[in-house]
Amino acid sequence: MTVEIPHKWHVSMIGAKGHLIREISEECGGVHIRFPNENMQSDKVYLRGQKEEVEKARKRLLEAANDRVSGKYVRFNFK
């Protein structure tokens, strides 16, 4: 399955050291989430795994993208 997320948001969606993507993947049963290479300028993000878990990951990714677009995104650093 693919989900369309504007290319300009990919770096912030991946997060520092892939933190956000790993978090979503773990929450969604280990779904594989693959963003295109930076030089491709593609908006397509690929998801692979069990159907129900892929749909859950797709929704989480879209929520995170919408937060960035709407300005709701705030980065917190907890130690």
Rosetta blueprint (number, residue, H / E / L):
1 M L
2 T E
3 V E
4 E E
5 I L
6 P L
7 H H
8 K H
9 W H
10 H H
11 V H
12 S H
13 M H
14 I H
15 G L
16 A H
17 K H
18 G H
19 H H
20 L H
21 I H
22 R H
23 E H
24 I H
25 S H
26 E H
27 E H
28 C L
29 G L
30 G L
31 V L
32 H E
33 I E
34 R E
35 F L
36 P L
37 N L
38 E H
39 N H
40 M H
41 Q L
42 S L
43 D L
44 K E
45 V E
46 Y E
47 L E
48 R E
49 G L
50 Q L
51 K H
52 E H
53 E H
54 V H
55 E H
56 K H
57 A H
58 R H
59 K H
60 R H
61 L H
62 L H
63 E H
64 A H
65 A H
66 N H
67 D H
68 R H
69 V H
70 S H
71 G L
72 K L
73 Y L
74 V L
75 R L
76 F L
77 N L
78 F L
79 K L
